[in-house]
Amino acid sequence: MNHHPHDKKWIEGQLSMIPAKNKQRIIDAYSNRFAEIERENKGEINAKSLARRECNTRLRLCVDKVLES
């Protein structure tokens, strides 16, 4: 999975709150988007920071949505 190394425990914590049936789809979406943002911003100093912020926000919102349903 593509992610910032400092986010591993936080991501695992978020994923632990959702049903197993949803996890792989969410992991794949997070990883793919992280890699896409890094590619789009290749050579920029803050590429990982941009990817980290967007993907973690998306993950948090996704987990909230799954828990609401």
SEVEX-47289 format. One record per residue: residue in one letter; z negated, y negated, x of N, C-alpha, C, CB in turn. Coordinates in pm, whole numbers, plus 50000, padded with zeros to 5 digits. Glycine has a CB too. Layout:
residues N
AZYXZYXZYXZYX...
//
This chain:
residues 69
M500005011950084500005000050000500004987650088498784999949905N500864978350057500884965450126499794956650070502264958550112H498934951950159497864942650120497264936650246496774949850036H496494926250228495794920150341494604929050373495344905250309P494344931950500493264941250536491884937150485493204942650685H491644924250471490334919650423490134922050274490164904950453D491194925250203491104926950057490924941450014492344921449993K490914950650106490894964950070489744968449975490774973450195K488534964850009487384968349924487454961449789486074964749993W487894948949788487994941649661489034948149570488354926749686I490174951849627491224958449550490714971749495492494960749636E490044979549578489494992349533488494990149419488814999749650G487684979849428486734976749323487414973149192485834965349365Q488474965249201489234961649080489864974049018490314951249114L490474982349102491144994349051490155004448992491945000949162S488925004249041487925013748990487535010748845486685013549079M487844998848797487464994848661488494998748556487234980048656I489645003748599490685006648501490955021648493491984999148537P491505026148380491805040348363492825045348467492335042948222A492685057648505493555063748607495025062948569493155078248629K495325063748440496725063748396497445050748432496795066048246N496715039848452497315026848483497365023748632496545015948412K496595030848711496395027048851497675027148934495395036148913Q498445037848931499595038849020500615027948991500245052349007R500845025048866501805014448830501335000948885501975013648677I500044998448874499474985748922499514985149074498034984048870I499174996049140499214996649287500644993949335498725010549338D501615000449273503004998649313503464984149294503915008049233A503094978249180503474964349153502844954849255503064960249010Y501584956949286500874948649385501574949749520499384952749396S501774962049564502364964549695503774958849707502394979349723N504584961049604505954956049606506004940849608506724961249485R505164934549527505154919849523504634914049655504284914749406F503634920349714503094915749842504204915849948501904924649886A504934926849955506024928050052507134918050023506604942350051E507434915949897508484906449858508114892149901508714906949705I506894888249878506454874749917506494873250068505024871949865E506074883550139506134882950286507584881350334505504895650347R508524888650272509934887650309510474873650279510764898250235E510124868450162510604855250120510104844250214510164852349977N508964846350274508334836150358508274840250505506934833250308K509174849050544509194854250680509244842750781510404863650700G508404843850882508354833750985507384822450958509704828151005E506914821450836505944811050803504534815950837506034807050652I503744807150886502384810650928501554815850811501704798550990N501744810150695500904813550580501504824050487500604801350502A502464831950533503114841850447502104851750389504194849350526K501214856950472500214866450422499244859750325499454872650540S498904847250351497994840150261498634838050124497604826650322L499914834550123500614832849995500654845949918502034827550019A500994856749988501074869849925499704874049874501624880250023R498704871749955497334875549920496874868449794496384872450036R497074855349789496634847449675497334851649546496874832549701E498664852749552499394856249431499064870449383500894855049455C499054879949474498834893849434497414896149385499134903149550N496434889949447495064891649400494844885049265494094885849502T495494873649242495404867249111496044876049006496084853349113R497224881349036497904890248941497054902748912499274894448997L496464908249015495634920248997494444917148908495164925749132R493764906148935492594902348855492974900448708491954889348909L494084893448683494534891248545494944904348478495694881448543C495594913048554496004926048500494804934548463496874933448603V493814934948549492604942648521491904937048398491654942548643D491804923948390491204917548271491934921648144491214902048285K493274921648149494084925148033493864939747993495564922648063V493834948648092493624962948063492254964948001493764971448192L491254958148053489894959648001489734953947861488914953148095E490524943947826490464937847693491054947147587491204924447692S492014955347626492694963747525491924976247492494054967547573
//
